[in-house]
Each structure stands twice: as C-alpha cells, then as structure tokens.
Amino acid sequence: MSRRGPYFLITALLLILFFIVGIRYGQRIEKTNTEVSLLRLTTTPSPSPSIDLSDFEKYESKLCDLEFLYPSKLDIINETTASSELVSEKDIVFSFLCDMEETEEVLFKTASPESGM
C-alpha cells in the first residue's frame, strides 16, 4: 500500500511556498514601477518654444537662387533682379546683392541707425 499523505503535504507546502514567493516578487516589481513613475513625473521636459510663422513672409530670388523667410514688419524698399533692400520701422536695413557673372556669391549687409552705415 502506498501512502498518499506525505505527497499531499509536500504538494500543499510547495503551493504555499510558490504563493509566498510570487507575492514577494510582485511587491518588488510594484516598488520598481512606482520609483520609475516618480522619476518620470519629476523629469518632465520643458516645452520648446515654437515660432509662429504666420508673421513671416517668403522672399524668393530666382537669379540669386535665394529663398528665405523674413518678418512681415519689414518692407521691401528697393528690389531689382540682382539685389534687394528690406527696412523695418526702426530703420534697420537688411540688404543683399548677388553678382552671378563675376563671383557667383551673394553678399549680405545689415545696418542699424546706431552703426552709422
């Protein structure tokens, strides 16, 4: 005759042991998840500033192969096929000249009332 009593006892003890080990493992994982979530809350990235492009206009010069955005507060006061001057209300001037026949480069110049240019 075989004795089944010790096998039932050992099986019950093993089930209880697995249950306790599983609970302890779950507690350790929960502690780690809580620490990670706290780190995420404290290190939120600051929002990057965004530029509103609705206040800008696009300038294109096909001869100079030049294209850029400029603030709509600037006015184009002198424009030819090879050059242009943009001026603001405060007399800050932005100008460029492209001489594609000789140098094949675009020359930029800025001036403000304080610079005396």
DSSP file (Angstrom, degrees, kcal/mol; ACC not computed):
  #  RESIDUE AA STRUCTURE BP1 BP2  ACC     N-H-->O    O-->H-N    N-H-->O    O-->H-N    TCO  KAPPA ALPHA  PHI   PSI    X-CA   Y-CA   Z-CA
    1    1 A M              0   0    0      0, 0.0     2,-0.3     0, 0.0     0, 0.0   0.000 360.0 360.0 360.0 141.1    0.0    0.0    0.0
    2    2 A S        -     0   0    0      2,-0.0     2,-0.6     1,-0.0     0, 0.0  -0.734 360.0-130.1-101.0 148.0    1.2    3.4   -0.8
    3    3 A R        +     0   0    0     -2,-0.3     4,-0.3     1,-0.1    -1,-0.0  -0.846  23.5 176.7 -98.3 122.5    1.0    6.4    1.4
    4    4 A R     >  +     0   0    0     -2,-0.6     4,-2.1     2,-0.1     5,-0.2   0.593  63.7  83.6 -98.3 -13.8   -0.5    9.4   -0.2
    5    5 A G  H  > S+     0   0    0      1,-0.2     4,-2.1     2,-0.2     5,-0.2   0.918  89.9  47.2 -59.0 -50.9   -0.4   11.6    2.9
    6    6 A P  H  > S+     0   0    0      0, 0.0     4,-2.7     0, 0.0    -1,-0.2   0.871 111.1  53.2 -63.6 -34.5    3.2   12.8    2.7
    7    7 A Y  H  > S+     0   0    0     -4,-0.3     4,-2.5     2,-0.2    -2,-0.2   0.908 109.3  48.2 -66.4 -40.6    2.7   13.7   -1.0
    8    8 A F  H  X S+     0   0    0     -4,-2.1     4,-2.5     2,-0.2    -1,-0.2   0.908 113.1  48.8 -63.8 -41.1   -0.3   15.8   -0.3
    9    9 A L  H  X S+     0   0    0     -4,-2.1     4,-2.5     2,-0.2    -2,-0.2   0.930 113.0  46.0 -64.5 -46.5    1.6   17.6    2.5
   10   10 A I  H  X S+     0   0    0     -4,-2.7     4,-2.4     2,-0.2    -2,-0.2   0.905 113.9  49.5 -64.0 -41.0    4.6   18.2    0.3
   11   11 A T  H  X S+     0   0    0     -4,-2.5     4,-2.3     2,-0.2    -2,-0.2   0.915 111.8  48.1 -63.9 -43.4    2.4   19.4   -2.6
   12   12 A A  H  X S+     0   0    0     -4,-2.5     4,-2.2     2,-0.2    -2,-0.2   0.905 112.3  49.1 -64.4 -41.9    0.5   21.8   -0.3
   13   13 A L  H  X S+     0   0    0     -4,-2.5     4,-2.4     2,-0.2    -2,-0.2   0.896 110.9  50.0 -64.7 -39.8    3.7   23.2    1.2
   14   14 A L  H  X S+     0   0    0     -4,-2.4     4,-2.7     2,-0.2     5,-0.2   0.898 110.2  50.4 -65.2 -40.2    5.2   23.7   -2.3
   15   15 A L  H  X S+     0   0    0     -4,-2.3     4,-2.1     2,-0.2    -2,-0.2   0.912 111.7  47.7 -63.5 -41.8    2.0   25.5   -3.4
   16   16 A I  H  X S+     0   0    0     -4,-2.2     4,-2.4     2,-0.2    -2,-0.2   0.909 112.0  50.4 -64.4 -41.6    2.2   27.8   -0.3
   17   17 A L  H  X S+     0   0    0     -4,-2.4     4,-2.6     2,-0.2     5,-0.2   0.923 111.2  47.5 -62.8 -45.7    5.9   28.5   -1.0
   18   18 A F  H  X S+     0   0    0     -4,-2.7     4,-2.3     1,-0.2    -1,-0.2   0.877 111.4  52.4 -62.3 -37.4    5.2   29.4   -4.6
   19   19 A F  H  X S+     0   0    0     -4,-2.1     4,-2.0    -5,-0.2    -2,-0.2   0.931 112.0  44.2 -64.0 -46.3    2.3   31.6   -3.5
   20   20 A I  H  X S+     0   0    0     -4,-2.4     4,-2.4     2,-0.2    -2,-0.2   0.914 114.3  49.1 -66.5 -43.9    4.5   33.5   -1.0
   21   21 A V  H  X S+     0   0    0     -4,-2.6     4,-2.3     1,-0.2    -1,-0.2   0.900 111.0  51.3 -63.4 -40.2    7.5   33.8   -3.4
   22   22 A G  H  X S+     0   0    0     -4,-2.3     4,-2.3    -5,-0.2    -1,-0.2   0.892 109.7  49.3 -63.8 -40.4    5.1   35.1   -6.1
   23   23 A I  H  X S+     0   0    0     -4,-2.0     4,-2.1     2,-0.2    -2,-0.2   0.930 112.0  47.9 -65.1 -44.8    3.6   37.8   -3.7
   24   24 A R  H  X S+     0   0    0     -4,-2.4     4,-1.9     1,-0.2    -2,-0.2   0.891 111.9  50.1 -63.4 -39.6    7.1   38.9   -2.7
   25   25 A Y  H  X S+     0   0    0     -4,-2.3     4,-2.2     1,-0.2    -1,-0.2   0.908 110.2  50.5 -65.1 -42.1    8.2   39.1   -6.4
   26   26 A G  H  X S+     0   0    0     -4,-2.3     4,-2.4     1,-0.2    -2,-0.2   0.876 108.6  52.2 -63.0 -38.2    5.1   41.2   -7.2
   27   27 A Q  H  X S+     0   0    0     -4,-2.1     4,-2.1     2,-0.2    -1,-0.2   0.895 109.4  49.5 -64.6 -39.7    5.8   43.6   -4.4
   28   28 A R  H  X S+     0   0    0     -4,-1.9     4,-2.0     2,-0.2    -2,-0.2   0.908 111.9  47.8 -66.0 -42.2    9.4   44.1   -5.6
   29   29 A I  H  X S+     0   0    0     -4,-2.2     4,-2.5     2,-0.2    -2,-0.2   0.905 111.0  51.4 -64.6 -42.2    8.1   44.8   -9.2
   30   30 A E  H  X S+     0   0    0     -4,-2.4     4,-2.2     2,-0.2    -2,-0.2   0.885 108.6  51.5 -62.9 -39.4    5.5   47.2   -7.9
   31   31 A K  H  X S+     0   0    0     -4,-2.1     4,-2.1     2,-0.2    -1,-0.2   0.917 111.0  47.9 -63.8 -43.1    8.1   49.1   -5.9
   32   32 A T  H  X S+     0   0    0     -4,-2.0     4,-2.3     1,-0.2    -2,-0.2   0.918 111.1  50.4 -63.6 -44.1   10.3   49.4   -9.0
   33   33 A N  H  X S+     0   0    0     -4,-2.5     4,-2.4     1,-0.2    -1,-0.2   0.881 109.6  51.4 -62.0 -38.6    7.4   50.6  -11.1
   34   34 A T  H  X S+     0   0    0     -4,-2.2     4,-2.0     2,-0.2    -1,-0.2   0.912 110.2  48.8 -65.3 -42.3    6.5   53.2   -8.5
   35   35 A E  H  X S+     0   0    0     -4,-2.1     4,-2.0     2,-0.2    -2,-0.2   0.902 112.2  48.7 -64.0 -41.3   10.0   54.5   -8.5
   36   36 A V  H  X S+     0   0    0     -4,-2.3     4,-2.1     1,-0.2    -2,-0.2   0.907 110.6  50.1 -66.0 -41.8   10.2   54.7  -12.3
   37   37 A S  H  X S+     0   0    0     -4,-2.4     4,-1.8     1,-0.2    -1,-0.2   0.863 109.3  52.1 -67.0 -33.9    6.8   56.6  -12.4
   38   38 A L  H  X S+     0   0    0     -4,-2.0     4,-1.8     2,-0.2    -1,-0.2   0.893 108.5  51.1 -66.7 -38.9    8.0   59.1   -9.8
   39   39 A L  H  X S+     0   0    0     -4,-2.0     4,-1.4     1,-0.2    -2,-0.2   0.896 108.9  51.4 -63.5 -39.7   11.2   59.7  -11.9
   40   40 A R  H  < S+     0   0    0     -4,-2.1    -1,-0.2     1,-0.2    -2,-0.2   0.874 109.5  50.5 -64.9 -36.4    9.0   60.3  -15.0
   41   41 A L  H >< S+     0   0    0     -4,-1.8     3,-0.6     1,-0.2    -1,-0.2   0.863 112.8  45.2 -70.1 -35.1    6.9   62.8  -13.1
   42   42 A T  H 3< S+     0   0    0     -4,-1.8    -1,-0.2     1,-0.2    -2,-0.2   0.697 112.0  51.1 -84.4 -18.2    9.9   64.8  -11.8
   43   43 A T  T 3<  +     0   0    0     -4,-1.4    -1,-0.2    -5,-0.2    -2,-0.1  -0.270  69.2 152.9-115.1  47.6   11.8   64.9  -15.1
   44   44 A T    <   -     0   0    0     -3,-0.6     2,-0.1     1,-0.1    -3,-0.1  -0.611  48.5-116.0 -74.8 132.5    9.2   66.2  -17.5
   45   45 A P        -     0   0    0      0, 0.0    -1,-0.1     0, 0.0     3,-0.1  -0.397  26.9-114.1 -70.3 143.8   10.8   68.0  -20.4
   46   46 A S        -     0   0    0      1,-0.1     2,-0.1    -2,-0.1    -3,-0.0  -0.518  39.1 -99.3 -74.9 145.0   10.1   71.7  -20.6
   47   47 A P        -     0   0    0      0, 0.0    -1,-0.1     0, 0.0     3,-0.0  -0.401  36.4-122.4 -67.1 137.9    8.1   72.7  -23.8
   48   48 A S        -     0   0    0     -2,-0.1     2,-0.1     1,-0.1     0, 0.0  -0.569  31.0-104.4 -79.6 142.6   10.2   74.0  -26.5
   49   49 A P        -     0   0    0      0, 0.0     2,-0.4     0, 0.0    -1,-0.1  -0.403  35.4-148.2 -67.2 140.8    9.3   77.5  -27.8
   50   50 A S        -     0   0    0     -2,-0.1     2,-0.5    -3,-0.0     0, 0.0  -0.866   6.3-132.3-111.9 147.1    7.6   77.5  -31.1
   51   51 A I        -     0   0    0     -2,-0.4     2,-0.9     2,-0.0     0, 0.0  -0.837  14.9-134.3 -99.4 128.5    7.8   80.2  -33.7
   52   52 A D    >   -     0   0    0     -2,-0.5     3,-1.0     1,-0.2    -2,-0.0  -0.733  17.5-169.1 -82.8 108.9    4.6   81.4  -35.2
   53   53 A L  G >  S+     0   0    0     -2,-0.9     3,-1.3     1,-0.2    -1,-0.2   0.443  70.0  87.5 -81.6   1.2    5.3   81.5  -38.9
   54   54 A S  G 3  S+     0   0    0      1,-0.3    -1,-0.2     3,-0.0    -2,-0.0   0.732  84.5  57.1 -71.9 -19.1    2.1   83.5  -39.7
   55   55 A D  G <  S+     0   0    0     -3,-1.0    17,-3.1     2,-0.0     2,-0.3   0.285  97.5  81.7 -91.4  10.4    4.1   86.7  -39.1
   56   56 A F  E <   -A   71   0A   0     -3,-1.3     2,-0.3    15,-0.3    13,-0.0  -0.846  61.1-155.5-117.2 152.1    6.6   85.9  -41.7
   57   57 A E  E     -A   70   0A   0     13,-3.1    13,-2.7    -2,-0.3     2,-0.5  -0.881  21.5-117.1-121.7 157.6    6.7   86.2  -45.5
   58   58 A K  E     -A   69   0A   0     -2,-0.3     2,-0.4    11,-0.2    11,-0.2  -0.802  22.3-162.3 -99.2 131.7    8.7   84.3  -48.0
   59   59 A Y  E     -A   68   0A   0      9,-3.3     9,-2.0    -2,-0.5     2,-0.4  -0.943   9.7-175.9-112.7 134.0   11.2   86.0  -50.2
   60   60 A E  E     -A   67   0A   0     -2,-0.4     2,-0.4     7,-0.2     7,-0.2  -0.992  14.1-178.4-131.1 137.6   12.5   84.4  -53.4
   61   61 A S  E  >> -A   66   0A   0      5,-2.9     5,-2.3    -2,-0.4     4,-0.8  -0.933   4.7-172.2-131.6 109.3   15.1   85.5  -55.9
   62   62 A K  T  45S+     0   0    0     -2,-0.4     3,-0.2     3,-0.2    -1,-0.1   0.872  85.6  53.8 -71.3 -36.5   15.5   83.1  -58.8
   63   63 A L  T  45S+     0   0    0     18,-0.2    -1,-0.2     1,-0.2    19,-0.1   0.918 116.8  37.4 -63.7 -43.0   18.5   84.8  -60.2
   64   64 A C  T  45S-     0   0    0     17,-0.3    -1,-0.2     2,-0.1    -2,-0.2   0.561 104.9-129.2 -83.4  -8.3   20.4   84.6  -56.9
   65   65 A D  T  <5 +     0   0    0     -4,-0.8     2,-0.4     1,-0.2    -3,-0.2   0.960  61.3 143.9  54.3  53.2   19.0   81.2  -56.2
   66   66 A L  E   < +A   61   0A   0     -5,-2.3    -5,-2.9     2,-0.0     2,-0.3  -0.968  25.8 168.7-130.3 137.3   18.0   82.6  -52.8
   67   67 A E  E     +A   60   0A   0     -2,-0.4     2,-0.3    -7,-0.2    -7,-0.2  -0.965  12.3 147.0-149.7 129.3   14.9   81.9  -50.6
   68   68 A F  E     -A   59   0A   0     -9,-2.0    -9,-3.3    -2,-0.3     2,-0.4  -0.980  41.5-111.8-156.1 164.9   14.3   82.9  -47.0
   69   69 A L  E     -A   58   0A   0     -2,-0.3   -11,-0.2   -11,-0.2    -2,-0.0  -0.840  33.3-177.1-100.0 139.6   11.5   83.9  -44.6
   70   70 A Y  E     -A   57   0A   0    -13,-2.7   -13,-3.1    -2,-0.4    -2,-0.0  -0.965  35.9 -90.1-134.2 153.2   11.5   87.4  -43.2
   71   71 A P  E >   -A   56   0A   0      0, 0.0     3,-1.9     0, 0.0   -15,-0.3  -0.329  31.3-128.8 -62.0 141.3    9.3   89.2  -40.7
   72   72 A S  T 3  S+     0   0    0    -17,-3.1   -16,-0.1     1,-0.3   -17,-0.0   0.621 103.2  74.7 -68.7 -10.7    6.2   90.8  -42.2
   73   73 A K  T 3  S+     0   0    0    -18,-0.3     2,-0.3     2,-0.1    -1,-0.3   0.667  80.3  88.3 -73.5 -16.5    7.2   94.0  -40.4
   74   74 A L    <   -     0   0    0     -3,-1.9     2,-0.4    14,-0.1    14,-0.2  -0.632  69.1-150.5 -82.6 142.0   10.0   94.5  -42.9
   75   75 A D  E     -B   87   0B   0     12,-3.0    12,-2.6    -2,-0.3     2,-0.7  -0.916  14.4-127.8-112.1 139.0    9.2   96.4  -46.1
   76   76 A I  E     +B   86   0B   0     -2,-0.4    10,-0.2    10,-0.2     3,-0.2  -0.764  34.8 168.3 -83.5 115.5   10.9   95.9  -49.4
   77   77 A I  E     +     0   0B   0      8,-2.1     2,-0.4    -2,-0.7    -1,-0.2   0.723  65.8  24.1-103.1 -24.8   12.0   99.4  -50.5
   78   78 A N  E     +B   85   0B   0      7,-1.1     7,-2.1     2,-0.0     2,-0.4  -0.929  67.5 169.4-145.3 115.9   14.4   98.6  -53.3
   79   79 A E  E     +B   84   0B   0     -2,-0.4     5,-0.2     5,-0.2     2,-0.2  -0.983   3.1 160.0-135.1 124.8   14.2   95.4  -55.4
   80   80 A T        -     0   0    0      3,-3.0    -2,-0.0    -2,-0.4     3,-0.0  -0.656  56.8 -91.4-123.6-175.3   16.0   94.6  -58.6
   81   81 A T  S    S+     0   0    0     -2,-0.2   -17,-0.3     1,-0.2   -18,-0.2   0.796 125.7  29.9 -70.5 -25.5   16.8   91.3  -60.3
   82   82 A A  S    S+     0   0    0    -19,-0.1    16,-3.1     1,-0.1     2,-0.3   0.447 124.6  28.0-114.2  -2.4   20.1   91.1  -58.5
   83   83 A S  E     - C   0  97B   0     14,-0.2    -3,-3.0     2,-0.0     2,-0.3  -0.969  52.6-173.8-152.9 166.5   19.6   92.9  -55.2
   84   84 A S  E     -BC  79  96B   0     12,-1.9    12,-2.1    -2,-0.3     2,-0.4  -0.973  11.1-151.3-160.7 151.3   17.0   93.9  -52.6
   85   85 A E  E     -BC  78  95B   0     -7,-2.1    -8,-2.1    -2,-0.3    -7,-1.1  -0.997   8.9-169.1-128.6 131.4   16.7   96.1  -49.5
   86   86 A L  E     -BC  76  94B   0      8,-3.3     8,-3.1    -2,-0.4     2,-0.4  -0.962   9.2-172.3-117.6 136.2   14.4   95.4  -46.7
   87   87 A V  E     -BC  75  93B   0    -12,-2.6   -12,-3.0    -2,-0.4     6,-0.2  -0.964   9.9-146.6-132.0 146.5   13.8   98.0  -43.9
   88   88 A S    >   -     0   0    0      4,-1.6     3,-1.5    -2,-0.4   -14,-0.1  -0.461  37.6 -97.2-101.2 177.2   12.0   98.0  -40.6
   89   89 A E  T 3  S+     0   0    0      1,-0.3   -15,-0.1   -16,-0.2    -1,-0.0   0.766 125.1  55.6 -64.6 -25.4   10.1  100.7  -38.8
   90   90 A K  T 3  S-     0   0    0      2,-0.1    -1,-0.3     1,-0.0     3,-0.1   0.137 121.3-106.9 -94.9  19.4   13.2  101.3  -36.7
   91   91 A D    <   +     0   0    0     -3,-1.5     2,-0.6     1,-0.2    -2,-0.1   0.758  66.3 153.0  61.5  29.0   15.4  101.9  -39.8
   92   92 A I        -     0   0    0     20,-0.2    -4,-1.6    21,-0.1     2,-0.4  -0.813  31.0-154.1 -86.7 124.1   17.2   98.6  -39.5
   93   93 A V  E     -CD  87 111B   0     18,-2.8    18,-2.3    -2,-0.6     2,-0.5  -0.831  18.5-174.2-108.7 136.0   18.2   97.7  -43.1
   94   94 A F  E     +CD  86 110B   0     -8,-3.1    -8,-3.3    -2,-0.4     2,-0.3  -0.995  19.5 167.5-123.4 122.2   18.8   94.2  -44.5
   95   95 A S  E     -CD  85 109B   0     14,-3.1    14,-2.5    -2,-0.5     2,-0.3  -0.948  15.4-170.3-135.9 156.2   20.2   94.1  -48.0
   96   96 A F  E     -CD  84 108B   0    -12,-2.1   -12,-1.9    -2,-0.3     2,-0.4  -0.989   3.8-167.3-143.9 155.0   21.7   91.6  -50.4
   97   97 A L  E     -CD  83 107B   0     10,-2.2    10,-3.1    -2,-0.3     2,-0.5  -0.994   4.2-164.9-140.8 129.7   23.4   91.7  -53.7
   98   98 A C  E     - D   0 106B   0    -16,-3.1     2,-0.6    -2,-0.4     8,-0.2  -0.975   5.4-173.9-121.2 127.7   24.2   88.8  -55.9
   99   99 A D  E  >> + D   0 105B   0      6,-1.3     5,-1.8    -2,-0.5     4,-1.3  -0.828   9.0 172.7-117.5  88.6   26.6   89.2  -58.8
  100  100 A M  T  45S+     0   0    0     -2,-0.6    -1,-0.1     1,-0.2     6,-0.0   0.664  70.7  61.5 -76.7 -16.2   26.4   85.9  -60.6
  101  101 A E  T  45S+     0   0    0     -3,-0.1    -1,-0.2     2,-0.1    -2,-0.0   0.901 118.6  19.2 -77.1 -40.5   28.6   86.9  -63.5
  102  102 A E  T  45S+     0   0    0     -3,-0.2    -2,-0.2     3,-0.1    -1,-0.0   0.920 140.3   8.5 -97.3 -54.7   31.8   87.7  -61.6
  103  103 A T  T  <5S-     0   0    0     -4,-1.3    -3,-0.2     2,-0.2     3,-0.1   0.665  74.6-141.4-108.1 -18.5   31.8   86.0  -58.2
  104  104 A E      < +     0   0    0     -5,-1.8     2,-0.3     1,-0.2    -4,-0.2   0.872  64.9 110.9  54.4  40.9   28.8   83.7  -58.1
  105  105 A E  E     -D   99   0B   0     -6,-0.5    -6,-1.3    -8,-0.0     2,-0.5  -0.944  66.9-123.0-138.4 162.7   28.1   84.6  -54.5
  106  106 A V  E     -D   98   0B   0     -2,-0.3     2,-0.5    -8,-0.2    -8,-0.2  -0.915  21.4-152.7-108.1 128.6   25.5   86.5  -52.5
  107  107 A L  E     -D   97   0B   0    -10,-3.1   -10,-2.2    -2,-0.5     2,-0.3  -0.883  10.2-163.0-104.2 129.2   26.7   89.4  -50.3
  108  108 A F  E     +D   96   0B   0     -2,-0.5     2,-0.3   -12,-0.2   -12,-0.2  -0.848   8.8 179.8-111.0 147.0   24.6   90.3  -47.3
  109  109 A K  E     -D   95   0B   0    -14,-2.5   -14,-3.1    -2,-0.3     2,-0.4  -0.987   5.6-171.4-145.4 135.9   24.7   93.6  -45.3
  110  110 A T  E     +D   94   0B   0     -2,-0.3     2,-0.3   -16,-0.2   -16,-0.2  -0.953   8.8 178.1-123.4 148.8   22.8   94.7  -42.3
  111  111 A A  E     -D   93   0B   0    -18,-2.3   -18,-2.8    -2,-0.4    -2,-0.0  -0.995  10.1-167.3-148.0 149.7   22.8   98.2  -40.8
  112  112 A S    >>> -     0   0    0     -2,-0.3     3,-1.0   -20,-0.2     4,-0.9  -0.879  41.3-103.4-129.5 164.2   21.1   99.9  -37.9
  113  113 A P  T 345S+     0   0    0      0, 0.0     3,-0.4     0, 0.0   -22,-0.1   0.828 120.6  56.5 -58.6 -30.3   20.8  103.6  -37.1
  114  114 A E  T 345S+     0   0    0      1,-0.2    -3,-0.0     2,-0.1     0, 0.0   0.786 100.0  58.3 -71.6 -26.9   23.4  103.2  -34.3
  115  115 A S  T <45S-     0   0    0     -3,-1.0    -1,-0.2     1,-0.1    -4,-0.0   0.723  96.5-138.1 -79.2 -19.8   26.0  101.7  -36.8
  116  116 A G  T  <5       0   0    0     -4,-0.9    -2,-0.1    -3,-0.4    -1,-0.1   0.665 360.0 360.0  74.7  16.0   26.0  104.8  -39.0
  117  117 A M      <       0   0    0     -5,-0.6    -1,-0.1    -7,-0.0    -3,-0.0   0.460 360.0 360.0 -85.8 360.0   26.1  102.7  -42.2
